Amino acid sequence: MNKSQKVQYYKYLLIVFSILLLFGCAERKAKSNYKVAEELFKGGSYKDAATKYIEVIKYEKDIPEVEDSYYKLGIIYSKYLDDPASAIFYLEELIKRFPKANKMAQARKEIGYSYLYKLNKPDKAVIEFETIEKNFPSVSFLDEVVYLKGQAYLAQKKFDLAEKTYGNFTVVFKNSKYSEEVEYKLGLIKLNLGKDKEANDLLRQFIEKYPQSSYILLAKFDLGNSYENLGDLKKALEVYKSIGGDYPNQEALHTKISKLEERLKKKSKAAITRTPASIKKARTNAATRKVQPKKSAEKNNTKKRAKKNNTKKTSKKKK
């Protein structure tokens, strides 16, 4: 190797070394920013933490710190900075850049949550929840995913699909914290589907099982509705009156009570007017009216026969 070749060789090594040093510095900087971001996140300084996480994701190599930074940005914008559009953007970038990300299911759940509760797009939320059910059936929070999917169907008033989603929820997820609400919602769903007897049974069971539930007043109001639909007005009125002054929509409750009282009052008056004696008399009169035509016909026939006989007698005298 001559002198010129040696110079070129060393230049090449210098360039390679510089590049490696540059990447090494960039990686160290990304990890350093990630460490600071984590401390800020844990301390509740979410806006500052987001700034640092954004610095981390600028690093081009797919290291764990970059992956987690995308996820944390999604969480921060979704839960703390009230910016669902940004949350979805960073979480979808995570899915694109890290298709095997450790928190793929969590990311999709947060996307679905943002669509459902922040952007009012329950149809898009359902897609995310169904993807988790299909691809991550063993995740520890599957009960929450199914619960949210049912909520998304309810938001769209797709009561048949909500019924199917919640139908065996308490069997599959026996110890879920969502079981109580799901049991109430299932009664409400049956009511909306016109399955009043099933709704009545489920709501009565719920009230007996969860007497201190935060849904107890709503359940009683819906139970009253089911009794109305089944025609048991007295029982419906009894249930409505048991709800009391803590029901959130007092106007609707008082309207229900006053209308039912009026209906029962009219029904009671009608029953008093039609006494057994009056009913018997009405039946007798009806029977008499049915017999009268027959008697009238017999009377007419008798008159005709008498007239005929008189005619015969008159003709004999003439002779």
KOLLOKOL-52391 format. One record per residue (C-alpha): residue number from 1; residue in one letter; x, y, z. Coordinates in Angstrom, 3 decimals. Example, Ala and Ser with C-alpha at 12.3 -4.5 7.8 and 13.67 -1.06 7.14 Angstrom:
// residues 2
1,a,12.300,-4.500,7.800
2,s,13.670,-1.060,7.140
//
This chain:
// residues 319
1,m,0.000,0.000,0.000
2,n,1.599,3.271,-1.113
3,k,1.382,6.573,0.676
4,s,-1.618,7.812,-1.320
5,q,-3.584,4.638,-0.627
6,k,-2.795,4.864,3.048
7,v,-4.137,8.420,3.163
8,q,-7.370,7.338,1.480
9,y,-7.680,4.386,3.831
10,y,-7.290,6.541,6.939
11,k,-9.778,9.032,5.569
12,y,-12.275,6.227,5.123
13,l,-11.718,4.998,8.664
14,l,-12.143,8.535,9.958
15,i,-15.450,8.914,8.143
16,v,-16.716,5.549,9.458
17,f,-15.601,6.434,12.962
18,s,-17.273,9.827,12.726
19,i,-20.529,8.257,11.585
20,l,-20.433,5.692,14.372
21,l,-19.647,8.418,16.863
22,l,-22.481,10.511,15.510
23,f,-24.974,7.674,15.776
24,g,-23.636,6.786,19.177
25,c,-24.091,10.353,20.330
26,a,-27.587,10.495,18.828
27,e,-28.542,7.277,20.605
28,r,-27.102,8.473,23.891
29,k,-28.977,11.740,23.456
30,a,-32.246,9.878,22.722
31,k,-31.792,7.709,25.805
32,s,-30.915,10.744,27.890
33,n,-34.034,12.600,26.710
34,y,-36.109,9.493,27.393
35,k,-34.809,9.324,30.958
36,v,-35.703,12.984,31.557
37,a,-39.125,12.469,29.927
38,e,-39.850,9.527,32.223
39,e,-39.049,11.585,35.310
40,l,-41.285,14.404,34.108
41,f,-44.073,11.956,33.299
42,k,-43.902,10.351,36.741
43,g,-43.902,13.801,38.341
44,g,-47.064,14.849,36.497
45,s,-45.389,17.425,34.228
46,y,-47.105,16.003,31.173
47,k,-46.615,18.882,28.758
48,d,-42.852,19.019,29.413
49,a,-42.664,15.243,29.263
50,a,-44.336,15.290,25.841
51,t,-41.706,17.753,24.578
52,k,-38.922,15.390,25.632
53,y,-40.639,12.284,24.220
54,i,-40.942,14.083,20.867
55,e,-37.159,14.610,20.948
56,v,-36.703,10.888,21.543
57,i,-38.797,9.757,18.546
58,k,-36.631,11.871,16.225
59,y,-33.962,9.176,16.606
60,e,-34.176,6.967,13.537
61,k,-33.209,3.616,15.034
62,d,-35.948,1.426,16.474
63,i,-34.744,1.176,20.048
64,p,-37.108,0.403,22.996
65,e,-36.973,4.010,24.201
66,v,-38.370,5.272,20.898
67,e,-41.128,2.646,20.915
68,d,-42.218,3.538,24.440
69,s,-42.038,7.262,23.687
70,y,-44.674,6.903,20.946
71,y,-46.925,5.063,23.380
72,k,-46.410,7.589,26.182
73,l,-47.182,10.467,23.816
74,g,-50.468,8.778,22.946
75,i,-51.325,8.364,26.630
76,i,-50.381,11.951,27.519
77,y,-52.432,13.517,24.716
78,s,-55.382,11.222,25.364
79,k,-55.625,11.352,29.146
80,y,-53.870,14.507,30.282
81,l,-53.744,17.116,27.525
82,d,-57.207,16.450,26.070
83,d,-55.995,16.242,22.501
84,p,-57.475,12.997,21.100
85,a,-56.414,13.703,17.511
86,s,-52.742,13.938,18.530
87,a,-53.133,10.874,20.732
88,i,-54.431,8.820,17.805
89,f,-51.672,10.145,15.540
90,y,-48.824,9.027,17.813
91,l,-50.428,5.683,18.635
92,e,-51.008,4.907,14.962
93,e,-47.391,5.888,14.243
94,l,-46.347,3.406,16.905
95,i,-48.354,0.671,15.178
96,k,-46.821,1.510,11.788
97,r,-43.218,1.818,12.958
98,f,-43.305,-1.017,15.479
99,p,-45.741,-3.671,14.156
100,k,-44.643,-6.022,16.939
101,a,-44.727,-3.431,19.712
102,n,-45.093,-4.784,23.237
103,k,-48.027,-2.469,23.900
104,m,-49.840,-2.946,20.617
105,a,-53.106,-4.029,22.279
106,q,-52.959,-1.153,24.774
107,a,-52.345,1.289,21.940
108,r,-55.387,0.058,20.021
109,k,-57.515,0.226,23.168
110,e,-56.530,3.874,23.681
111,i,-57.285,4.652,20.030
112,g,-60.710,3.050,20.407
113,y,-61.332,4.907,23.655
114,s,-60.508,8.247,22.006
115,y,-62.814,7.506,19.080
116,l,-65.637,6.485,21.424
117,y,-65.539,9.084,24.175
118,k,-63.578,12.014,22.738
119,l,-64.366,12.150,19.019
120,n,-67.851,10.580,19.015
121,k,-66.953,8.016,16.369
122,p,-68.177,4.759,17.930
123,d,-68.093,2.920,14.597
124,k,-64.306,3.411,14.382
125,a,-63.962,2.466,18.035
126,v,-65.639,-0.897,17.354
127,i,-63.005,-1.688,14.705
128,e,-60.193,-1.214,17.242
129,f,-61.901,-3.289,19.937
130,e,-62.694,-6.137,17.537
131,t,-59.070,-6.139,16.333
132,i,-57.904,-6.632,19.914
133,e,-60.418,-9.448,20.482
134,k,-59.218,-11.209,17.346
135,n,-55.447,-10.710,17.653
136,f,-54.949,-10.472,21.427
137,p,-57.529,-12.791,23.033
138,s,-55.372,-13.400,26.117
139,v,-54.746,-9.826,27.238
140,s,-55.527,-9.163,30.902
141,f,-57.878,-6.280,30.067
142,l,-60.063,-8.126,27.551
143,d,-63.098,-7.569,29.785
144,e,-62.600,-3.806,29.434
145,v,-62.319,-4.166,25.662
146,v,-65.601,-6.114,25.448
147,y,-67.275,-3.648,27.801
148,l,-66.147,-0.713,25.629
149,k,-67.325,-2.471,22.481
150,g,-70.771,-2.850,24.026
151,q,-70.751,0.842,24.915
152,a,-69.854,1.683,21.316
153,y,-72.844,-0.329,20.060
154,l,-75.124,1.418,22.558
155,a,-73.831,4.796,21.365
156,q,-74.984,3.787,17.876
157,k,-78.300,2.429,19.240
158,k,-77.422,-0.993,17.850
159,f,-79.202,-2.747,20.700
160,d,-79.173,-6.175,19.065
161,l,-75.368,-6.146,18.773
162,a,-75.020,-4.721,22.283
163,e,-77.226,-7.561,23.558
164,k,-75.012,-10.100,21.821
165,t,-71.849,-8.473,23.226
166,y,-73.095,-8.385,26.828
167,g,-75.126,-11.597,26.755
168,n,-72.608,-13.874,28.496
169,f,-70.271,-11.198,29.877
170,t,-70.677,-12.161,33.530
171,v,-70.065,-15.818,32.696
172,v,-66.857,-15.204,30.734
173,f,-65.552,-12.438,33.012
174,k,-66.742,-13.517,36.448
175,n,-64.634,-11.107,38.489
176,s,-64.730,-8.106,36.181
177,k,-65.236,-4.675,37.708
178,y,-67.610,-3.953,34.812
179,s,-70.035,-6.791,35.659
180,e,-72.389,-4.648,37.740
181,e,-72.836,-2.031,35.020
182,v,-73.142,-4.660,32.304
183,e,-75.924,-6.435,34.222
184,y,-77.871,-3.174,34.452
185,k,-77.203,-2.294,30.809
186,l,-78.419,-5.702,29.684
187,g,-81.807,-5.029,31.297
188,l,-81.904,-1.624,29.603
189,i,-81.028,-3.214,26.256
190,k,-83.858,-5.766,26.581
191,l,-86.239,-2.888,27.341
192,n,-85.166,-1.040,24.189
193,l,-85.622,-4.203,22.135
194,g,-89.210,-4.548,23.358
195,k,-88.424,-7.670,25.384
196,d,-90.326,-6.335,28.393
197,k,-90.686,-9.590,30.338
198,e,-86.957,-10.347,30.067
199,a,-86.125,-6.745,30.922
200,n,-88.415,-6.905,33.962
201,d,-86.769,-10.107,35.220
202,l,-83.232,-8.789,34.736
203,l,-83.934,-5.415,36.344
204,r,-85.604,-6.996,39.389
205,q,-82.626,-9.332,39.782
206,f,-80.223,-6.402,39.481
207,i,-82.067,-4.342,42.141
208,e,-82.070,-7.297,44.520
209,k,-78.404,-8.130,43.872
210,y,-77.005,-4.559,43.964
211,p,-79.174,-2.527,46.389
212,q,-76.391,0.056,46.876
213,s,-75.440,0.353,43.204
214,s,-74.952,3.761,41.639
215,y,-77.320,2.506,38.918
216,i,-80.125,1.542,41.333
217,l,-82.359,4.562,40.637
218,l,-81.966,4.195,36.873
219,a,-82.752,0.498,37.199
220,k,-85.937,1.259,39.171
221,f,-87.095,3.806,36.606
222,d,-86.543,1.277,33.812
223,l,-88.317,-1.391,35.874
224,g,-91.310,0.940,36.137
225,n,-91.247,1.311,32.364
226,s,-91.255,-2.462,31.923
227,y,-94.289,-2.835,34.214
228,e,-96.104,-0.140,32.213
229,n,-95.351,-1.947,28.975
230,l,-96.599,-5.197,30.509
231,g,-99.867,-3.485,31.539
232,d,-99.329,-3.634,35.306
233,l,-99.991,0.048,35.992
234,k,-100.367,-0.282,39.761
235,k,-96.995,-1.987,40.095
236,a,-95.406,0.581,37.777
237,l,-96.754,3.425,39.937
238,e,-95.503,1.707,43.075
239,v,-91.997,1.409,41.621
240,y,-91.897,5.019,40.410
241,k,-92.977,6.288,43.832
242,s,-90.217,4.283,45.511
243,i,-87.485,6.105,43.545
244,g,-87.569,9.314,45.566
245,g,-85.927,12.709,45.219
246,d,-82.417,11.561,44.287
247,y,-83.372,10.557,40.760
248,p,-81.499,12.868,38.338
249,n,-84.492,13.613,36.094
250,q,-87.215,14.560,38.576
251,e,-89.388,16.141,35.880
252,a,-89.604,12.881,33.945
253,l,-90.314,10.943,37.146
254,h,-93.132,13.272,38.269
255,t,-94.638,13.186,34.774
256,k,-94.680,9.384,34.872
257,i,-96.334,9.350,38.296
258,s,-99.015,11.955,37.474
259,k,-99.937,10.291,34.172
260,l,-100.196,6.876,35.768
261,e,-102.340,8.212,38.619
262,e,-104.677,9.807,36.069
263,r,-104.921,6.589,34.055
264,l,-105.654,4.519,37.148
265,k,-108.255,7.073,38.304
266,k,-110.121,6.875,34.983
267,k,-109.916,3.106,35.042
268,s,-111.337,3.053,38.578
269,k,-114.292,5.330,37.616
270,a,-115.147,3.129,34.668
271,a,-115.159,0.082,36.919
272,i,-117.528,1.780,39.441
273,t,-119.996,2.837,36.712
274,r,-120.340,-0.724,35.485
275,t,-121.706,-2.332,38.647
276,p,-122.715,-6.017,38.648
277,a,-126.398,-4.995,38.665
278,s,-125.988,-2.722,35.662
279,i,-124.063,-5.390,33.816
280,k,-126.835,-7.934,34.553
281,k,-129.526,-5.518,33.374
282,a,-127.599,-4.773,30.192
283,r,-127.303,-8.477,29.469
284,t,-131.049,-8.995,30.069
285,n,-131.954,-6.143,27.737
286,a,-129.622,-7.516,25.101
287,a,-131.208,-10.950,25.392
288,t,-134.714,-9.422,25.172
289,r,-133.755,-7.555,22.024
290,k,-132.555,-10.764,20.450
291,v,-135.838,-12.589,21.284
292,q,-138.210,-9.802,20.200
293,p,-137.909,-10.332,16.448
294,k,-138.980,-13.950,16.870
295,k,-142.063,-13.011,18.944
296,s,-143.007,-10.306,16.465
297,a,-142.843,-12.808,13.634
298,e,-145.125,-15.233,15.529
299,k,-147.593,-12.391,16.220
300,n,-147.708,-11.445,12.541
301,n,-148.341,-15.070,11.565
302,t,-151.230,-15.277,14.061
303,k,-152.832,-12.146,12.591
304,k,-152.544,-13.533,9.078
305,r,-154.204,-16.817,10.111
306,a,-157.047,-14.939,11.849
307,k,-157.626,-12.751,8.813
308,k,-157.706,-15.799,6.564
309,n,-160.282,-17.519,8.769
310,n,-162.481,-14.413,8.823
311,t,-162.350,-14.283,5.035
312,k,-163.509,-17.935,4.822
313,k,-166.420,-17.345,7.225
314,t,-167.597,-14.327,5.250
315,s,-167.591,-16.256,1.980
316,k,-169.688,-19.111,3.515
317,k,-172.358,-16.673,4.771
318,k,-172.733,-15.185,1.297
319,k,-173.380,-18.577,-0.113
//
